[in-house]
Amino acid sequence: MKATVTVAMSNYLEAGAIVAGAGGLSLWVEYLNLTDLWVGLLGALSANGFGAAIGALLGGYFVDRYGRKFIYKYDLLVYMSGMLLIIFSFNFPMLLAGYIIVGVAVGALIPAAWTYIAEEAPPKERAARVGWSQFAWSIGPAITLFLSVALAPLGLLGSRIIFAQLFVVAIITWILQQQINESSIWEKEKIKEKAQLAAGTVVKKGSMKDLFTIKANIKALTFLVGIYFFWNLVAGTMGYFMPYIYETVGGLTPAEANLLQGVLWTFTVISTYLVFVKLGDKVNRKLLFSIGAVMGIVAWLVLTLGGMGVVELWIFVTLWGIAAGFGAQAFYALFASELFHTKYRAQAQGFMFCLVRVGVGLISLAVPAMISGIGFQASGFIMIAFLVLSLIIGLVMAPETRGRTLESIQEERYGKSA
């Protein structure tokens, strides 16, 4: 459990980095006179978009090839260098470079974190352990946004301080991550490969090509990308742009916008623990996923059709905040670790996370222009369509894997000789 919490802090640092950028976005816009294009670039190339996409591909490859622990030796050092650039930024190129570096670093951490936690978890507690990583993911934005409110009187200095606290947390997390052991399942796989080599058997290492040629992998990719890609187009937009939308469309002040999002993330923290951690190993997972998906759709219907009055905003924040605690991302993190072979479990996650972040990066380029061009209501209906697609795919394809070992799931999907 100590290792789980230590590794889960990677999620705190990623989500915190995204939301720190979102919470102070209007301040940076004013300080650097940023255009819609530049604002879109920050979102697209950051931990919320292409930066994380590149990092996820690299991280997935290194984690499967050199071990789950390998990434923890170096990655947060890169993260901290990017944070320093942001903290001391005085022009747009410096700020953008910091966002990109941080994005690549957190993208590399995510496949490692979800893979490690799932592989080390007891079979009957796997959802709970993965849930703790989602818990950390939710706490990062909540703390960051409440800090944004508290430090609002300091203006841009407050935003720099928020990035600085992430730098400090990264130092502590890096020290702790040096103390964890390698994944026992990954070590067993390597021992098996060595034995096969010693016996003169040809060992076929997992490759990216296998993801698109093996039937079990194609089915898993279709399901996981389906539920997570479309859901994350919405969640990714919200993670970076929602305070900006509250301000530009709803007329809220930066402090009010950040406070509202902080409350939303607090609901997510609570529901992650009470629903996903407590029930994910006990209740039918397709049922839990469907309830969360429907709540998310209703939340966006209220915001899109009802406008941004006080009542509508609080209904939206409550429904989406609770739904996100056991939504597509939590189930994606769980299923992505269960449905792939050990030899390319992280590569598969890296590829899918890359694909999802590319999607968020592309939509981030368009969001500011969408809001000012076609209006918020039309944009809201686009978001609702994405959420409906995620729900349909989950209803049709979600498996039931509660209580089973990763080895038994792997054997069922790939055969005994795999």
N, C-alpha and C positions, 0 to 999 in steps of 0.2 A: 504493500500500500504506500509505503514511503517512496518507492521508485515511481509508482503511478502518479503521485502528487508532484514529484519533482519533474517528471516528463510532461505532465499536464500543464505546467507553467509555460511551456512553449505556446500553448493556446492563449494564455493570458497575454503574452507578449505580442502575439499576432493581432488578436482582436483589439488590444489596447492601442497598438500602432495605428490601426485603421481608424478607430474612433477618435484618437488624439488629433489626427489630421482633419477629421470631420468637424470636431468640436471647435477647432480654431480656424476653420476654413475662411469664414467671413473676415477674420482679423488679418489673415495673410493676403486675402484679396485686396483689402484696403491698404495694407502696408506696401505691397508690391504692385498695386494697380493692375491686377490680373484680369485678363479677358476671359470670356467663356471658353475659348479654346485652351488657354493655359490651365484653367480650373479643371477642364475635362482631362487634360494630360496628367495632372497630379493624381486624379482618381484612377486613370487608366493604367499608369505605369507604377503604381504604388503596391503596397501589400494587399490592396483590394483588387488588383488587376494583373497586368502583364508581368510585373516584377515577380509576384508570387507564382505566376504560371511557369516562368523560367526556372525559378528555384525549386518548384515541385518536381519538374522533370529531372533535374540534376540530383536532387535529394533522393528521389525514388531509386535511381540507378545506383548511387553510392551505398545506400542503405542495404539493398539486396546483395550487392557485390562484396562490400567490406564489413557489413554488420550493422545492427541497429544502433549500437553505441557510437559508431564511428563519427556520425554527424555531430554528436554532442561535444566532440573535442574542439571543433573549430567554428561551428556555425554562429554561435552567439557573439563571437569576437567580430565577425562581419556585421552582425546586427548592431553592435555597439558603435562601430565606426560610422555606420549610416546615421545612427541617432545623434552622434556628435555633429555631423554635418547639418542636420535639421536644427538642432539646438542653437547653433551659432550662425544660421543662415542670415545673409543680408542681401541676397539677390535670388532671382528665380532659378538660374542654373544650379546654384548650390542647394536650394531647397529640393529641386527635382532630383538631383543626384542622390541626396539623402533618402528620399522616398523610394527610389529604385533599389538602392542597396539594401535598405530595410525590407523591401518587398521580396527580393531574391532570398534573403536570409530566412524570413519566416516561411516562405514557400517550401524551402528545403526541410524545415523542421516538421511540417505537418504530417507528411507520409510516415516519417520516422516515429512521431509521437503516437499516432493512432495504431500503427502496426505493433509497436513495442507494448503498449498498454493491453491490447487484445491478446497478444501472444503470452503475456505473463499472467493474465487474469485466470482465476478458477472458472471452469465452464459454467457453473451456476451463478457466477457473479460478473460475467463479461459485460453485460449491458450496464451494470452499476459502475464498473471500473471505467468503461468508455464514457459513461455519464459524468464522471468526475472531470474528465478532460473538457467536456462541454460546460460543466460548472465553472471551470477556470476561464473558459472562453467568454462566458457571460459576465463574470465578475470583472474582467479587464475593462470592458466598456462601461459598466456601471460605475466603477471607481473613477475612471477617466472622466466621465461626464459630470459626476458630482464635483470632482476637482475643478472642472471647467467653470462650473457655477460659482464655486467658492473663490476662484482666482479671477473671475470676470473683471473686477475693478482694476486689475493690473494690466488689462488689455493683452497685447501680444506677448509681454513678459510672462503672463500666466500660461499661455500656450507653450512657451519654451520650457517652463518649469514642469509642465505635464509630461513633455517628452523626456525631460531629465529624470523624472521618477521611473520611467520605463527603462532608462539606461541603468539606474541603480538596481532595479529588480533583475535586469539581465545579468549584471555582475554576480548577484547572489545565486541566481538560477544556474549560471555556468559553473560556479564552484560546486554546487550540489550535484550537477549532472556528471561531473567527473568521477563521482563515487558510486554510480549505479553499475550493476552487472550486465553483461550481454544477455540478450534474449536466449532462453534455454531452447526454444523451438528452432531458432535460426542455427544455434550451435549443433543441434542434433542433425539438422539437414546437411550441414557441412561435414559432420562425421560420416554420415551416410554416403556422401559423394566421395570422400577419401577412401572409404572401404570399397566402393565400386571401382575406383581407379586402381586400387591395389589388386583387385581381383581381375583386372584387365577388361572390365566393362566400360563401354563408352558412356561418359556422363554428359548428359545434355543440360546445359545451364539454361535457366529461364531467360527469355529474351522478350523484347517488345513485340517481336513478330508473333509470338505465341498468343498474345492477347487478341489477335485478329484472325487466328487460324484454328484455334481450339474451341469447340462448340460451347463448353462450359464457360469459357472466358467471354465469348461473344454475348451469351445470354446475360451474364453478370454485368458486363459493360452497358448493355442496353437498359437494363433495369436501373443501375446505379446512376448512370449519366442522366437517364430520364427523370428520376425523382429529384436529383440534386442540381442539375444544370438549370432547369427552369425555375425551381424554387430560389436558387441563389442569384439569378438575375434580379429578382425582387429584393432578397435579403442583402445582396451586395450593394445594390443601389441605395437601400435604406442605411446600411452601415456607414456609408461615406457621405451621402447627400441629404439624409433626412433632416438634420438640423438646418441645413441650407434651405430645404424646401419649406420647413416650418416658418423660416424667417421671410423668404421671398414670396411665398404663396399665402401663408397664414398670418403674416404680419407680426410674428413673435420677435422678441428681442433675442440676441444670442444666448443670454442667461436662461431665459424661459425655454428656448428650444432645447438647450442642453439638459435642463432639469427634466423636461418631458421625456427625452430619450433615456435619461438616467433612471427614471421610474419604469419605463418600458423594460430596460435591461434587468432591473430589480425583479420584476415579475418573471422574467426568463430564468434568473438565478433560482428563484423559489420553485418554479415548476420543473426545472431540470432536476432538482433534488427530490421533490415530492412525487413526481410522476416518472421520469425516466430512470433515475437511480433506484427508486424504491419499487417500481412496478415493471421495469423493462425486462426483468428475468422471470416475471410471474404472470403477466397478462399477455394475451395474444398481441403480437407486435403489429400486425396489419390493422387491428382495431385501434391501437394507440396512434399509429401513424395517421389513420384516416380522421380521427377526431381532431388532431392537431392541424391537419391540412384544411379541413372544413372551417375551423376557427380562423385560420389565416385568411381564407377567402372572404369570410363574413367581415373581418376587420377591414379589408381593403374596399369592400362594397360600401361600408359605412363611411369611410373617408372619401371615397370617390363620389358617391351620390349625395352625401350629406354636407360636404364642404368641410371647412376647418374651424367650426365653432367649438366652444369649450366642451360641450357634451360629446360631439363627434370625436374630438381629439382624445378624450379620456376613454371612450369606448374602444377606439382603435388601439391605443396604447395598452389597455388591459387585455384585449383579445389577442393581439399579435404577440405581446410580451409573454403571455402564458403559453400560447401555441408554439412559440419558437423553442421553448424548453424541451419539448418532445417532438420537434418538427423534423423536416427532411434531413437537416445536417446531422442531428444526433443519430438518426437511423442509418444515414449514409456512412458515418464513421464506424458504426457497428458492423453493418453488412459488408462494407468494403474490406474489412479485416477478416471476415468469415468466409467469403465466397471465392477467394483466390488461393492458389498454391503458395506455400511458403517461399519458394524460390523466386517468385516475382510478385509477391504480395505488395511490397512497397512500390515497385515500379508501376503496378496497376493503379495504385492510389495516386502516385505522382502524375501519371498520364491524365487520369480523370480530374484531379485537382487543377492541373494545367489547363485542361479544356474548359473547365468551369470558370477559372479566373480569366481566361482569354475572353469568354463571353461577357463577364462583368466588365472587363477592360474596354471592350467594344461599346457596350451600352453606356459606360461612364463617359466616353467621348461625346455621346449624344444627349445625355440627360439634361445638362444646362440648356441646350438648344431646344430640346423637346418641351421643357417647361415654359420657356419663353415663346416658342413657336406654336405648337398645337394645343398648349394649355395643360393644366394639371389633370382635369377630368379625363381627357382622351388618353393621357399617359397612364392614369390609374387603371383604365380598362385594359390596357396592354399588360400591366402587371397582373391583373386578375386572370387574364388568359393564361399567362405563364403558370400561375398557381393551380389552375384547373388541370392543366396538362400533367403537372407533377402528381396531383391527386389520382388521376385516372391510371397513370402508369404504376403507381404504388398499389392501388387496389387490385390491379390485374396480376402483378408480378412479385409482390413481396413474399419472401419465403418464411417458413417458421423454423428457426434454428435454436430455440431456447434450450439451454441446459446441455448442449452437445459440445464435445471437444472439437477443437479446430482440426485435429487429426481425423476424426470420424467424418466431419463435413468434407474434408479434402478427399478422403477415400471414396465417399459416395459420389462426388462430382468428377473425380479424375481416375478412379480405379486404384486397386491395391499396388500396382506396379509403378505408379507415378512418383 
